[in-house]
Amino acid sequence: MITLQNNDPEVWRAIQAEKERQQNTIDLIAAENICSLAVQEAQGSSMTNKYAEGYARRRWYAGCGNVDTVEELAIARAKQIFGAEHVNVQPHAGSQANMAVCFTVLKPGDRILGMDLSHGGHLTHGFKKNFSGTMYEIAQYGVKKDTGYIDYDEVRSIAVKTKPKMIIAGASAYPRVLDFPRFRKIADEVGALFMADIAHIAGLVAGGAHPSPVPYADFTTSTTHKTLRGPRGGMIMCKSKYAKQIDSMVFPGIQGGPFMHAIAAKAVAFKEAMTDEFKQCQHQTVKNARAMAQEFVKMGYTIVSGGTDNHLFLIDLRSKKITGKEAQLALERADIILNRNTIPYDEAGASANEPNGIRIGTPTITSRGIKEAEAIKIAECIDKVLSQPNDNKTKESVQKIVKDICSAHPLY
């Protein structure tokens, strides 16, 4: 980055500092991962200069032959990976992908049935301050208090009672396998459309570490980062009968020019997702999450649902007399990065900003080559910090372990 260093040293220093931070900390944020240098090169390419409103071979501007090539590659590769009938790779993010689906098939005031945010859902599945919660009537399902699992009988009961126009399956903090055939059956019974949001688990689906919703859902939306290890962005997969409507809603419905540099990077990431190395990494991600969750159970922690089937799990800290925010800050001081998180059925008084849980994800550490033994060592480090959150000697001893692990597993 010599040119950047010379032209804007302040930004260059911030980027260098961020690279150093990523290299020297253990990242357990479930929504984060490491994209390859090839993905970064594509995203930082001259395709950022090109306007390309419209779709491949049907653009409003001249000079789009090369960007057409990368968009066609991205679409073809996504279809191959997921077995989708139609794919739109233009959404700038997962939220825009969800918005495009909602705007395509719903009218203001229609009812959506989605997962409660406090039980692990997502903002775009009906949160009252999100577009989904302000434009549509919302019904919500959650998890059983005694098990932490989705109660599909309860989902059916709510659907029968509320008659939603669309049912959404997907989550940002649910650690168990989603039963997509069951959602499809419920949707059919009440005459609802079915959308699966696999933003968090798309990489697991692509790698065969989680069942795919594509054969069952009318619409499948996703981000292209997180477990998929691509650039930040979104995508929509749908049945071919909805293709024209979805494309028209993405452009010109809610977006103008697509980010062609990001679409080029998506194409690169999708090619990487076809490799054996990628698939092995996805299965290892699940192994690492399970190993860590089991270790926390052994150490006396309460894990929501008792464990995990995917890349993340939630720790209920109420019995440890430390809040999620306090835990997040204490761990950050020890160079372990994760996020505070709400937990289902938290007591009155807890808020999204001051929840009683933390969320732990294993995509980034797995992409760095870490396996179960070191994942368990990281869990032990977390326990040390949470047991003595204000003890400097504990912090320093954990920092040394973190430094050793990070040195043994460079980002690239």
C-alpha positions in Angstrom: 0.0 0.0 0.0 2.8 2.4 -0.9 0.5 4.8 -2.8 -2.0 4.9 0.1 0.8 5.4 2.6 2.1 8.4 0.6 -1.2 9.9 -0.2 -3.1 9.4 3.1 -0.8 8.3 5.9 -3.6 8.6 8.5 -5.8 6.0 6.8 -2.8 3.9 6.0 -1.8 3.8 9.6 -5.3 2.8 10.7 -5.4 0.0 8.1 -2.0 -1.3 9.3 -3.1 -1.1 12.9 -6.2 -3.1 12.0 -4.2 -5.8 10.3 -2.0 -6.0 13.4 -5.0 -6.2 15.6 -6.5 -9.0 13.6 -3.3 -10.9 13.6 -2.7 -10.6 17.3 -6.2 -11.2 18.7 -8.4 -14.3 18.9 -11.6 -13.4 17.0 -14.7 -15.3 18.2 -17.4 -13.1 16.7 -19.7 -15.5 15.0 -20.5 -13.1 12.1 -16.8 -12.5 11.2 -14.3 -14.5 9.2 -11.2 -14.1 7.0 -11.6 -13.7 3.3 -8.6 -14.6 1.1 -6.1 -12.2 -0.4 -7.6 -13.1 -3.8 -11.0 -11.9 -2.6 -9.4 -8.7 -1.3 -7.6 -8.1 -4.5 -10.8 -8.5 -6.5 -12.7 -6.2 -4.2 -9.9 -3.6 -4.4 -9.7 -3.7 -8.2 -10.5 -1.2 -10.9 -14.0 -2.7 -11.2 -14.9 -0.3 -8.4 -14.8 2.4 -11.1 -17.6 0.9 -13.2 -21.3 1.8 -13.2 -23.4 -1.1 -14.4 -27.0 -0.5 -13.7 -29.1 -3.4 -15.0 -28.1 -7.0 -15.5 -25.5 -8.8 -17.6 -25.9 -8.1 -21.3 -28.8 -5.7 -20.5 -27.0 -2.7 -19.0 -27.9 1.0 -19.2 -24.3 2.0 -19.7 -21.7 1.1 -22.3 -18.4 -0.6 -21.5 -19.8 -3.4 -19.3 -18.4 -6.5 -21.1 -15.9 -7.3 -18.4 -18.2 -6.7 -15.4 -20.8 -8.8 -17.2 -18.3 -11.6 -17.2 -17.7 -11.5 -13.4 -21.4 -11.3 -12.6 -22.2 -14.2 -14.8 -19.4 -16.2 -13.2 -20.7 -15.3 -9.7 -24.3 -16.4 -10.6 -23.2 -19.7 -12.3 -20.9 -20.6 -9.3 -23.6 -19.8 -6.7 -26.1 -21.9 -8.7 -23.6 -24.8 -8.7 -22.8 -24.6 -5.0 -26.4 -24.3 -3.8 -28.4 -26.0 -6.5 -30.5 -22.8 -7.0 -32.8 -22.2 -9.9 -32.1 -18.5 -9.9 -29.6 -16.3 -8.2 -29.2 -12.5 -7.9 -25.8 -11.4 -6.6 -26.4 -7.7 -6.6 -27.8 -7.0 -3.1 -25.3 -4.8 -1.2 -26.0 -6.7 2.0 -28.1 -9.4 3.6 -30.6 -6.8 4.9 -31.1 -5.6 1.3 -31.6 -9.1 0.1 -34.3 -9.6 2.8 -35.9 -6.3 1.9 -36.0 -7.2 -1.8 -37.8 -10.4 -1.0 -40.3 -8.7 1.3 -41.0 -5.9 -1.2 -41.5 -8.4 -4.0 -44.2 -10.6 -2.4 -45.6 -8.6 0.5 -47.7 -5.5 0.8 -47.5 -3.1 3.8 -49.6 -4.5 6.6 -49.1 -8.2 5.6 -48.1 -10.5 8.3 -44.7 -12.1 8.7 -43.9 -15.0 11.1 -40.2 -14.8 12.1 -37.9 -15.7 15.0 -37.9 -13.4 18.0 -34.7 -11.3 18.1 -34.1 -12.0 21.8 -34.3 -15.7 21.0 -31.7 -15.6 18.3 -33.5 -14.1 15.3 -32.4 -11.1 13.1 -33.4 -7.5 12.9 -34.9 -8.0 9.4 -37.2 -10.8 10.6 -39.6 -8.4 12.4 -37.7 -6.2 14.9 -40.0 -3.3 15.6 -37.4 -0.6 14.7 -36.4 -2.3 11.5 -38.2 -1.9 8.2 -39.7 -5.3 8.7 -41.3 -4.4 11.9 -42.5 -1.0 10.8 -44.0 -2.0 7.5 -45.5 -5.4 8.3 -47.6 -7.1 11.0 -45.3 -9.3 13.0 -45.9 -12.7 14.7 -42.9 -14.3 16.4 -41.8 -17.7 17.4 -38.9 -18.6 19.7 -37.3 -21.5 21.6 -38.5 -23.7 24.4 -37.5 -22.4 27.8 -36.4 -25.8 29.1 -34.4 -27.0 26.0 -33.4 -23.9 24.0 -34.6 -25.6 20.8 -37.2 -24.2 18.4 -40.6 -25.8 19.2 -41.9 -26.6 15.7 -45.3 -27.6 17.1 -45.5 -24.1 18.6 -44.4 -22.6 15.3 -47.2 -24.4 13.6 -49.7 -23.4 16.3 -48.7 -19.7 15.9 -48.9 -20.0 12.1 -52.3 -21.6 12.1 -53.6 -18.8 14.5 -52.0 -15.8 12.8 -52.1 -16.9 9.1 -48.9 -15.2 8.0 -48.2 -14.3 4.4 -44.6 -15.4 4.8 -42.7 -17.5 7.3 -39.0 -16.8 7.8 -36.5 -19.4 9.0 -33.0 -18.3 10.0 -31.2 -16.7 12.9 -28.2 -14.8 14.1 -27.8 -16.6 17.4 -29.4 -20.1 17.2 -27.0 -22.9 17.7 -29.0 -25.9 16.4 -29.9 -27.3 13.0 -32.8 -25.7 11.3 -35.5 -28.1 10.1 -36.3 -26.6 6.7 -38.6 -29.4 5.6 -40.7 -28.8 8.7 -40.9 -25.1 8.0 -42.0 -25.8 4.4 -44.7 -28.1 5.7 -46.0 -25.5 8.1 -45.9 -22.8 5.4 -47.9 -25.1 3.0 -50.5 -25.8 5.6 -51.3 -22.2 6.2 -50.8 -21.0 2.6 -47.7 -19.0 3.4 -44.5 -18.3 1.4 -41.3 -19.6 2.9 -38.1 -17.6 3.1 -34.9 -19.1 4.6 -32.2 -16.6 5.7 -28.9 -18.5 5.8 -26.6 -15.5 6.3 -24.9 -17.2 9.2 -24.8 -20.7 8.0 -24.3 -20.3 4.2 -20.7 -21.6 4.3 -21.8 -24.6 6.4 -24.5 -25.3 3.8 -22.0 -24.9 1.0 -19.6 -27.2 2.7 -22.1 -29.9 3.6 -22.0 -29.2 7.3 -25.6 -28.1 7.6 -28.7 -29.1 5.5 -29.7 -26.8 2.7 -33.0 -25.0 2.5 -32.8 -24.3 -1.2 -35.0 -27.3 -2.2 -37.7 -26.3 0.2 -37.7 -22.5 0.4 -39.4 -20.1 -2.1 -36.6 -17.7 -1.4 -33.2 -18.2 0.2 -31.2 -15.1 1.2 -27.7 -14.8 2.5 -24.7 -12.6 3.1 -21.6 -13.5 1.2 -19.2 -13.0 4.1 -19.5 -14.8 7.5 -19.0 -18.5 7.1 -19.0 -18.2 3.3 -15.7 -16.3 3.6 -16.4 -13.8 0.8 -16.6 -10.0 0.7 -19.3 -8.1 2.6 -22.4 -8.4 0.5 -25.7 -10.2 -0.1 -27.4 -12.6 -2.5 -30.9 -14.0 -3.2 -31.7 -17.5 -4.4 -35.2 -18.3 -5.5 -37.4 -20.5 -7.6 -37.3 -19.6 -11.3 -40.9 -18.5 -11.3 -39.9 -15.5 -9.0 -36.8 -14.6 -11.0 -38.1 -11.7 -13.0 -39.9 -10.2 -9.9 -36.9 -10.5 -7.7 -34.5 -9.0 -10.3 -36.9 -6.1 -10.9 -37.1 -5.4 -7.2 -33.4 -5.4 -6.6 -32.9 -3.1 -9.6 -34.5 -0.6 -10.0 -36.7 -1.3 -7.0 -34.4 -0.8 -4.1 -30.9 -0.3 -5.5 -29.2 1.5 -8.3 -25.8 0.6 -9.6 -24.4 -2.7 -8.3 -21.0 -2.8 -6.6 -19.1 -4.6 -9.4 -15.9 -4.8 -7.4 -17.8 -6.7 -4.7 -19.5 -8.9 -7.2 -16.1 -9.8 -8.7 -15.0 -10.7 -5.1 -18.1 -12.8 -4.6 -17.3 -14.8 -7.8 -13.8 -15.5 -6.4 -15.2 -16.6 -3.0 -17.7 -18.9 -4.7 -15.0 -20.6 -6.6 -13.1 -21.1 -3.3 -16.2 -22.5 -1.7 -16.1 -25.4 -4.2 -12.7 -26.6 -2.9 -12.1 -29.5 -0.6 -10.1 -27.2 1.7 -13.2 -25.0 2.1 -15.5 -28.0 2.9 -13.0 -29.4 5.4 -12.8 -26.0 7.1 -16.6 -25.8 7.4 -16.8 -29.2 9.1 -13.9 -28.2 11.4 -15.7 -25.0 12.3 -18.5 -27.1 13.7 -16.1 -29.5 15.5 -14.4 -26.5 17.1 -17.6 -25.0 18.3 -18.8 -28.3 19.8 -15.5 -28.8 21.5 -15.5 -25.4 23.1 -19.2 -25.7 24.1 -18.5 -29.0 25.8 -15.5 -27.6 27.6 -17.6 -24.8 29.0 -20.2 -27.2 30.2 -17.5 -29.2 32.0 -16.4 -25.9 33.6 -19.8 -25.3 35.0 -21.2 -22.8 32.5 -24.8 -22.8 31.2 -24.9 -23.1 27.5 -28.2 -22.2 25.8 -29.7 -25.5 24.4 -26.8 -27.4 26.0 -24.4 -27.2 23.1 -24.3 -26.5 19.3 -24.7 -28.1 15.9 -23.2 -25.2 14.0 -20.5 -22.5 14.2 -21.7 -20.7 17.3 -23.1 -21.0 20.8 -24.4 -18.8 23.6 -23.3 -18.7 27.2 -25.8 -17.7 29.9 -23.7 -15.8 32.4 -26.3 -15.2 35.0 -24.9 -17.8 37.4 -21.4 -16.3 37.0 -22.4 -12.9 38.4 -21.0 -11.0 35.4 -22.9 -9.3 32.6 -22.3 -9.9 28.9 -21.0 -6.4 28.5 -18.6 -6.8 31.4 -17.4 -10.1 29.9 -16.9 -8.6 26.5 -14.8 -5.7 27.8 -12.7 -7.9 30.1 -12.0 -10.4 27.3 -11.1 -7.6 24.9 -8.5 -6.4 27.4 -7.0 -9.9 27.2 -7.0 -9.9 23.3 -10.0 -12.2 23.0 -12.8 -10.6 20.9 -16.4 -11.7 21.1 -19.8 -10.0 21.5 -22.3 -9.7 24.3 -25.7 -11.2 23.4 -29.2 -11.5 24.6 -30.3 -14.9 25.8 -33.8 -16.4 25.6 -36.0 -15.7 28.6 -33.6 -13.3 30.2 -35.0 -11.7 33.4 -36.7 -8.3 33.4 -34.2 -5.4 33.4 -31.7 -6.9 31.0 -31.4 -5.1 27.7 -29.8 -5.5 24.3 -27.0 -3.2 25.5 -26.7 -4.9 28.9 -27.5 -8.6 28.3 -26.6 -11.5 30.4 -25.0 -13.6 27.7 -22.2 -13.8 25.3 -22.0 -15.3 21.8 -19.0 -17.4 20.7 -18.3 -18.3 17.1 -15.5 -20.4 15.6 -15.3 -19.4 11.9 -12.3 -17.1 12.1 -10.1 -19.2 14.4 -10.9 -22.2 12.2 -9.9 -20.4 9.0 -6.6 -19.7 10.8 -6.0 -23.4 11.2 -7.0 -23.9 14.8 -8.4 -27.2 15.8 -10.1 -28.7 18.8 -7.1 -28.8 21.3 -6.4 -25.2 20.9 -10.1 -24.3 20.8 -10.4 -25.9 24.2 -7.3 -23.9 25.4 -9.1 -20.7 24.3 -12.2 -21.8 26.3 -9.9 -22.2 29.3 -8.5 -18.7 28.7 -12.0 -17.3 28.6 -12.8 -19.0 31.9 -9.7 -17.5 33.6 -10.7 -14.0 32.5 -14.3 -14.3 33.5 -13.4 -15.8 36.9 -11.1 -12.8 37.6 -12.1 -10.1 35.2 -10.2 -7.3 36.9 -7.0 -9.2 37.7 -4.0 -7.8 35.7 -1.9 -11.0 36.3 -4.7 -13.1 34.8 -5.0 -10.8 31.9 -1.3 -10.8 31.2 -1.0 -14.6 31.4 -4.0 -15.0 29.0 -2.5 -12.4 26.6 0.7 -14.5 26.5 -1.3 -17.6 25.5 -3.2 -15.7 22.9 0.0 -14.3 21.5 1.5 -17.8 21.2 -1.6 -19.2 19.4 -1.8 -16.2 17.1 1.9 -16.5 16.2 1.4 -20.2 15.4 -1.6 -19.4 13.1 -1.0 -16.3 11.0 -3.9 -14.8 9.1 -2.2 -15.4 5.8 
